[in-house]
Amino acid sequence: MTDKIKLGVAFLLVIAGIAGFYALHESAAIVKLASVLSGMLLAVAVGWTTEPGKRLFMFGKESVAEAKRVVWPTRKETMQTTAIVIMFAVIMALFLWMVDASLMLLVNKLMGRSE
């Protein structure tokens, strides 16, 4: 129940930051930006103390650790794979163009139109 209250407070802090932006419409842009950012930062700070906030933080840490374990392809492998994909796309485009052109000729012949 306390987590729901904290999340509600965090939501209200975001709303307060946005309301501050509009309330300070005659102020400098940096002041309006500070209003929004302070609302967001306070909301994050309150949200971080909740159980869902802690789980989200742990998920982020685990995601970064997992991304570090990924074996990324070398430049050579990336270039070769890209070349294969481009060649396949060109070959498929030519094939589909030939099919389309032959079907157009067939339909024109069937309809008695010849060019």
N, C-alpha and C positions, 0 to 999 in steps of 0.2 A: 504494500500500500504506500509506503514511503517513497518507493521508486516512482510510482505514478505521480505523486505530488511533486517530486523533484523534476520529473519530465515536464509536468505542467508549468512549473516555475521557469524552466529553461525555455519553453515555448513562449511564455509571457515576456521573458527577457529579449527574445528575438523580436517580438512584436514591439516592445518598448524601444529597441534600437531603431527599428523602421519608423515608428511614430516620431522619434526624435529627429530623424532625417527630415521628415515633412514639417515638424514644428520649427525647425531651424532653417526654413527655406530662405531667409534673408541673410543667413550667415555664410561664411566662406565655405568653399567646397570641402576643405580639409576638416572643418568642424563637423560637417554633415557626415563625412566618411568616418570620422572618429566615433560618432554616435552609433552608426551601424556596426562598425567593427567591435566596439566595446560591448554592445548587446550580444553579438555573436560569440565573442570570447567568453563573456560571463555565462552564456547559455552552454557553451562547451564545457566550461569548468564545472557547472552544476550537473550537466549530463554525464560527465566523466565519473562522478561519485555514485552513479546508479549501477545496478547489476548489468543491465543491457549495455551501458556505456563501457563498463569494464570488459565485457565480452567483445564489444566492437574493437576496443583497443588491443586486446589479445589477438583477435582475428587479423588486425593490421600488422602486428608484430610477426605472426606466423606467416602471413602472406609475403612479407619482405624476406623472411628467412627462406621460404620456398623459392622465391624468385632468385635468390643468390645461389641456390643449388641447381638451377636449370643450366644445362649445357647448351649454350647458344652456338649456332652454326658459325663457321669461319666466313670470312669475306668471300673466299673462293666458292664455298658451298652455296652461299646466298646468291652470288652472281650466276652460278650454273643453274640453280633452281629457277631463278627469275628468267633466264634465257629459255629454259624448257617451257615454262608457262607461256611466255610470249610467242614462241614458235607454235605451240599447240593452239593458241588463240588465233594466230594467222592462218594456220592450216584449216581450222574449223570454220573460220570466216570464208575462206575460199571454197570449201566444200558446200557450205550453206548457200553461197552465191551461185555455185553451179547447179545445185538442186533447184533453187528459185528460178534461175534462168531457163532451165530445161522444162520446168512445170509451166512457165509463162509461154514458152514456145508451143508446148503441147496444147494448152488451152486456146491459144490463138489459132492453131491448126484445126482444132475441133469446132471452133466458132466460125471458121471460114475466113478469118483474117490472116493474111500473110504479108509479111514485110519484105 
